[in-house]
Amino acid sequence: MRDKHTFQLYVPLSFKRSHIRKTSNVRKETVYGIGIGYDYTFVSYSLFDFFAGIKADYRWYQSRYDRYSVYPVYKEDKIAYEQKEEFYYRDKVNGISLTPNAGIRVSAGRVATELLMDISINRLERDAYSFTEINYPAAKSTWEELYPDKDITELKVCPGISINLSYYF
């Protein structure tokens, strides 16, 4: 007889970094967080469990774009100096998610695979920021930009399907 109750502690993580070919442009995306979950198995048959449950998590997401450029400035058809420019832009989202779900779990020993149908209810806080610095031979110019149109709090409801692979200790 398998357990009917399952408690979960999970850590969502994702890191992605890409370079734009032959430039110094870099894009980075990062997701990390912490979550808890519970499900109840209402029917078990052979290796299959049919269950319903709920998960709650807090996540941080950041999308970042960095650019570094050096280009010549001409005066009278000659290179007068090289101008260096650094640019940084980021979108950030923090949020709480509550996700009721139902699914099928296939278990073999301590390893299980789940197919879940869920409805995610999210409260998200978003903001964006950029910074630019230009270096001239005898001076430096810097500025920051905040984007008030992207500084929002929103509530989203999203249906979804997910596949999970788990190892039970």
C-alpha positions as CSV (number, residue, x, y, z in Angstrom):
1,M,0.0,0.0,0.0
2,R,1.5,3.3,-1.1
3,D,1.0,6.6,0.8
4,K,-2.0,8.6,0.0
5,H,-0.5,11.9,1.1
6,T,2.5,13.5,-0.6
7,F,4.1,16.7,0.7
8,Q,6.7,18.4,-1.5
9,L,9.3,21.1,-1.2
10,Y,10.7,22.2,-4.5
11,V,13.1,24.8,-5.9
12,P,12.3,26.1,-9.5
13,L,15.6,27.1,-11.2
14,S,16.4,28.2,-14.8
15,F,19.4,29.9,-16.2
16,K,19.9,30.9,-19.8
17,R,22.7,33.0,-21.3
18,S,23.2,33.8,-25.0
19,H,25.7,35.8,-27.0
20,I,24.8,37.6,-30.2
21,R,27.4,36.3,-32.7
22,K,30.4,38.5,-33.3
23,T,29.3,41.2,-30.9
24,S,29.6,41.8,-27.2
25,N,25.9,41.7,-26.6
26,V,24.7,39.2,-23.9
27,R,21.2,38.2,-23.0
28,K,20.6,36.5,-19.6
29,E,17.4,35.0,-18.2
30,T,17.2,33.7,-14.6
31,V,14.4,32.1,-12.6
32,Y,14.7,30.9,-9.1
33,G,12.3,30.4,-6.2
34,I,10.9,28.1,-3.5
35,G,7.7,26.2,-3.3
36,I,5.7,23.8,-1.3
37,G,3.0,21.3,-2.4
38,Y,0.5,18.7,-1.2
39,D,-1.4,16.1,-3.1
40,Y,-3.8,13.3,-2.1
41,T,-4.0,10.0,-4.1
42,F,-7.6,9.0,-4.4
43,V,-7.1,5.9,-6.6
44,S,-4.1,3.6,-7.1
45,Y,-3.8,0.9,-9.7
46,S,-0.6,-1.1,-10.3
47,L,2.1,1.6,-11.1
48,F,-0.5,4.4,-11.5
49,D,-1.8,6.9,-9.0
50,F,-4.6,9.4,-9.7
51,F,-4.3,12.4,-7.5
52,A,-5.4,16.0,-6.8
53,G,-3.4,18.6,-5.0
54,I,-2.2,22.2,-4.6
55,K,1.1,24.0,-4.9
56,A,2.3,27.4,-3.7
57,D,5.5,29.1,-4.7
58,Y,7.4,32.4,-4.7
59,R,9.5,33.1,-7.8
60,W,12.0,35.7,-9.0
61,Y,12.5,36.2,-12.7
62,Q,15.0,38.5,-14.4
63,S,15.7,39.1,-18.1
64,R,18.8,41.1,-18.7
65,Y,20.5,42.6,-21.8
66,D,24.1,43.9,-21.7
67,R,25.9,45.6,-24.5
68,Y,29.4,46.9,-24.7
69,S,30.5,48.9,-27.8
70,V,33.7,50.6,-28.9
71,Y,33.4,52.6,-32.1
72,P,35.5,55.3,-33.8
73,V,34.5,58.9,-34.1
74,Y,35.7,60.6,-37.2
75,K,36.7,64.2,-37.7
76,E,37.8,65.4,-41.2
77,D,38.0,61.8,-42.5
78,K,40.3,60.7,-39.7
79,I,39.7,58.8,-36.5
80,A,39.6,61.5,-33.8
81,Y,39.0,59.1,-30.9
82,E,37.3,55.9,-29.9
83,Q,34.0,56.2,-28.0
84,K,33.1,53.4,-25.5
85,E,29.5,52.7,-24.6
86,E,28.1,50.4,-22.0
87,F,24.3,49.7,-21.8
88,Y,22.4,47.6,-19.4
89,Y,18.7,46.8,-19.4
90,R,16.7,44.5,-17.1
91,D,13.1,43.4,-16.6
92,K,12.3,41.9,-13.2
93,V,9.3,40.0,-12.1
94,N,8.5,38.8,-8.5
95,G,5.4,36.8,-7.7
96,I,3.4,34.4,-5.7
97,S,1.7,31.5,-7.5
98,L,-1.1,29.2,-6.2
99,T,-1.8,26.2,-8.4
100,P,-4.5,23.6,-7.8
101,N,-3.9,20.5,-10.0
102,A,-5.0,17.0,-10.8
103,G,-3.0,14.3,-12.5
104,I,-1.6,10.8,-13.0
105,R,1.7,9.6,-11.4
106,V,3.6,6.6,-12.7
107,S,6.0,5.2,-10.0
108,A,8.8,2.7,-10.2
109,G,10.7,2.4,-7.0
110,R,11.8,5.9,-5.8
111,V,11.4,7.5,-9.2
112,A,8.0,8.9,-10.4
113,T,6.8,10.8,-13.5
114,E,3.7,12.9,-13.3
115,L,1.4,14.4,-15.9
116,L,-0.5,17.3,-14.4
117,M,-3.4,19.6,-15.5
118,D,-3.4,22.8,-13.4
119,I,-4.7,26.3,-13.1
120,S,-2.1,28.7,-11.9
121,I,-3.3,31.9,-10.1
122,N,-0.4,34.4,-10.0
123,R,0.1,37.8,-8.4
124,L,3.1,39.4,-10.2
125,E,5.0,42.6,-9.5
126,R,7.0,43.9,-12.5
127,D,9.5,46.6,-13.1
128,A,12.2,47.6,-15.6
129,Y,15.4,49.6,-15.4
130,S,18.3,50.7,-17.7
131,F,21.7,52.3,-17.3
132,T,23.9,53.8,-20.0
133,E,27.5,55.0,-19.7
134,I,29.4,56.7,-22.6
135,N,33.2,57.3,-22.2
136,Y,34.7,60.1,-24.3
137,P,38.5,60.8,-24.1
138,A,38.0,63.7,-21.6
139,A,34.6,63.1,-20.2
140,K,32.0,60.5,-19.2
141,S,28.2,60.6,-19.6
142,T,25.9,58.4,-17.6
143,W,22.1,58.2,-17.2
144,E,19.5,55.9,-15.7
145,E,16.0,55.2,-16.9
146,L,13.1,53.9,-15.0
147,Y,10.0,52.7,-16.9
148,P,6.9,53.6,-14.9
149,D,4.6,52.0,-17.6
150,K,6.3,48.7,-16.7
151,D,6.1,49.1,-13.0
152,I,2.9,47.2,-12.4
153,T,1.2,44.6,-10.2
154,E,-1.1,42.2,-12.0
155,L,-3.2,39.1,-11.3
156,K,-3.2,36.3,-13.9
157,V,-5.0,33.0,-14.1
158,C,-3.4,30.5,-16.5
159,P,-4.4,26.9,-17.3
160,G,-1.6,24.6,-18.1
161,I,-0.2,21.1,-18.5
162,S,3.2,20.0,-17.0
163,I,5.3,16.9,-16.7
164,N,7.4,16.4,-13.6
165,L,10.1,13.9,-12.8
166,S,10.6,13.2,-9.1
167,Y,12.9,11.2,-6.9
168,Y,11.6,10.2,-3.4
169,F,14.0,9.9,-0.5
